[in-house]
């Protein structure tokens, strides 16, 4: 429930974590928390209030408002459908995080306020694996990195052929942030820079910005 906060949430969290520890072998160097919609907000509350979490996965909603400073060394990945009424909220959160040191990315997909499809949500696990490699919590897996780059390149070619500029921008941006520190991604940074100079891309970005502004205005009515 979205309204469960404070002591009650702490009790539920402590009981839940204790049950997990009793049932499963837990690697405490790699604890992650996540959720969908209201569950996403609760997950953010837990991460920002409790110690020891390495990452947060949010689907269909942003964070609860917490005044405390962000904990160090956690990574953040979020998901939202392109028709999700909380997409603008997650975009605003991305902008705020750009000014800090928290690794972050937003994955958009064709859909509404719902869990992402399995093939899209798989990126959450790739993100967390890559993050663990960057932190040297696990060994670097070159074959996994190569496979991700190869899949992304195929997606890029497909979007280029369809001239889906905004989606193309997103794939390039995700590819760069996913692989940063793991492999040489300078060629993709160069290609993204060139893409942003295209008039078609500028038009696509302006269209999306206008849609986000309109969505925010509708929320206020």
N, C-alpha and C positions, 0 to 999 in steps of 0.2 A: 504494500500500500504506500502511495506517495507521501502520506501524512505521518508515517511512523518515523519519528526522529528521537534523538536524545537517548534517555535511559532504556526505553523499550527496544530501540534499534540495537543498542549495545548488547542487551541480553540475548536477542535473537542471533546476532552476529557471533557472540561467544559460544552459544550452544551449537550453531551450525558449524563453525570452525572446529570445535571439539569433536563433533561427530565425524567430520572428514578425516581428522587425524587418527581417530580410532579405527576407521574403515580402510584407509589408504596409506600407502607409503608416500609421505610428502617431502618434496625437495624445498626447503624453506628459503633457498636462494632464488627460487623461481615461483613465487606466489603471484597470481594475477586475479583480478576481480573484474566482473563485467555484468551486463544485464541489458534488458530491452525496455524502453520507454521509462516508466516509473522505476523499474528495476535498475535501469541505467543510472538514474539519479541517486538511488540508494548506494549503488556500487561506487559512485564517485565520492559520496559522503564517507563511506568506509575507508577508501584509499586515502583521502585527505585527512582523516582523523586517526587512522591506525598506522603503525610502522610496519615495514617489512615487505610491502608490495612492490613488485617490479614493473607492473603495467596495468593499464585500464582499457577495457574494451566496451565502448558504448554504442548501443544501437537505438536509433530513433529518438534520442534525447541527449541533452547536454548534461551539465553538472548542477548539483545543488549549490546554492550560494554559500560559500564558506569563506570567512574573512581571513583565516590563517594563511600563512605563506605556503606555497606549493612544496611538497616534499621533494628532495633531490633524487635524481637517478630513476625516475619512472618514465615509461613511454606510454603514449596514448594513441589509440586508433579508434575511429568512429565510423559508423555506417548509417546511411539514410537513403531512402528511396527518393527519386527526383520529384515525387508528388507528396512527400511527407511534409506535414505542416510544421515539423520541427527542423526541417533542413536549414532554414535561415538562421536558426539558433546555433546550429553546429558550425555554420559558416562564420558566424560572429565569434564563436569560441576559437576557431582556427586563426582568425586575425589576431586575437588577443595573445594566443600562444606563440605567434610569429615573433613577438618581441622578447620572448624568454628563451630558456635553454632546454625545454621539454621536447623531446622528439615526438612528432605528431603527424597524423595524416587523416584525411576524410575520404572515405570510399563512397561514391554515389552509384546508384544502380537504378534500373527501371523498376519502379514500384511505389507503393504507398507507405502508410505507417504500419510496417510489418517487418518481421525478421527477414534479413537478406537471404537469398537463395544459397544453398550449400556451396556451390562453386564460387560465389562471391565471398561468403563468410570464411572460406578457406584462407583468404588473405590475412585474416586475424592471426591464424596459427603461424603463417609464414613470417608475419611482422614480429611476433613474439620470439620466434626462433632466431631471426636475424638480429633482434635486439640483444638476445642472450649471447650471440657470437660477438657482437660489438663490445659487450661488457666482459667478454672472455669467461662467461659462466659455463659455456660449452665450447667445444672445438669448432673452428671454422669449417663449414661444409661447402666446399667449392662446387660440388655437383648440384647441390640445392640452389645455390646462387645462380649458376649457369642456367639451370632449368627455369628459374623465375625470369631471368633476363630474356631467354628464348621465347617464353610464353608472352611476355610483354611486347616483344618485338613483333610477334605475329598479330597481336591485338592492335598495335600501332599501324601496321600495314593495312589491316582490315578497315580501321577507322579512316585512314587516309583515302582509301579507295571510295569510301562512302561520303567523304568530306564532312564527317561529324566532328567539327572543330573543337567544340567544348569538351567532348568526351576524350578527344585526342590530347588536349591539354592536360586533362586529369591523369591520363595514363602516363604521360611523360613525367609529370610532377611526382606521381606515386613511385614510379620506377627510380627516380633520383633519390628520394628520401628513404626508400626501402634499402637501397644498395650503398648509401653514403657510408664510407669507412670500411666497406667490405671489398669493393672492386673499383676499378677506374671507370667512372661514369661521366667523365668530362665530355665525351661525344654527345651524350644525351642532353647535357646542360646547354651545349652549343645549339643543338637542334631545337630545344625548347625556346631558347632566346630568339632564334630565327622564326619559329612558329608565331611567337607573340608579335612579331613585326608585320605579319601578314594582315592585310585589310580584312580578309574573311574571319580571321581569329579575333581581331578587334571588334568586329561587328557581333560575333557570337558572344563575346564577353560582355558587351554592352547590353545585349538582349537578356542575358542571365542576370546581370546586375539590376536591370529594370524589373524583372520578374521578382527578384528577392525584395526589392523596395515595395512593390505592390503587395506582396504577401505579408510583409510586416505591417503595412497600412491596414490591410484587412483584419489582421489580428487585433489591432487597436480599436476597431469599430464595435 
